[in-house]
Amino acid sequence: MIFILLNFTVRIIGALIIGGFFPPPINEIKMEKIFNNDKRYLNIVVEYFQNYEDVYITDTMDSAEISIGGSYIKIDNKIVIESIDYLKKHGYSVIDKENNAICFQRWSNLDCGRGIAYSINGSEPILQFLTKIEQLSDPNWYYYETDFNEWRRRNE
């Protein structure tokens, strides 16, 4: 009976992961491939966001609006809107600009996040709860991991 229950549990969890409900974390090798595939759209968004401070977009927001300091504004550039829409449809859940970076979150759970970050000033991005940062193939582009619990253990 225990074997049947364990087998059933493993199959359910496997189906949820394969089905995309709990996608497995993305590593830096896969993120490099994703970056190379999406860099045209990422660069369009980076160029547009450099004119603003503290930008925030989630995958549930309208692709034609952004939050800046808590206020929503409409984007009037069709190419930028199409690029944001493309990124959302291809798994980017949050796009934000803070400190010296524009971040494109590609995977997350309650305490962790992984994605691509662009350094605005050429130095390593400064991100909250950063636990890993690796340069990608293009200058100023990085793979990042954030993990609140690991960050807290390291900084106690």
Residue, then its C-alpha position, 0 to 999 in steps of 0.5 A: m500500500i505504501f508503494i502504491l501511495l508513493n508511486f501515485t505521489v511521484r507520478i502526480i508531482g512529475a505530471l505537475i512539473i511536466g505540465g508546467f504547473f511547477p516548472p523546474p528552475i532554469n539554470e545559467i546554461k539554459m538561460e544563455k540559450i533563452f537570452n540568445n533567442d530573445k535578445r532582440y526583444l530584451n534590447i528594445v525593452v532595455e532601451y525604452f526603460q532607460n528613460y524611466e526610474d523604478v519601472y515594474i511590469t508583471d505578466t498579468m498587467d496589460s502589455a501597453e502599461i507600466s507601473i512607475g513608482g506605483s502609478y500606471i502609465k500607458i506606453d505609446n510605442k507599438i514596438v515596445i508593446e509588442s516586445i513586452d507582449y512577446l516576453k510575457k508570452h515566452g515565460y517572463s513573469v516580471i520586468d523591473k528596473e531598480n538600482n543599476a539594473i533592468c531585470f527580466q524574471r523567468w522563473s520564481n517560487l515564493d522565495c527564489g527567482r531566476g532571470i536575466a539582468y541588464s547592467i545600466n552602468g556596466s558594473e555588476p547588477i545590484l539586486q535584492f537577495l542576490t545569491k548568484i550572478e554570472q555574465l552572459s555572452d553579451p556585455n552588460w547582460y547577466y544571469y542571476e539568482t535570488d533566494f531570500n533564505e540563502w541570502r539571509r543565512r549568508n548575511e546573518 
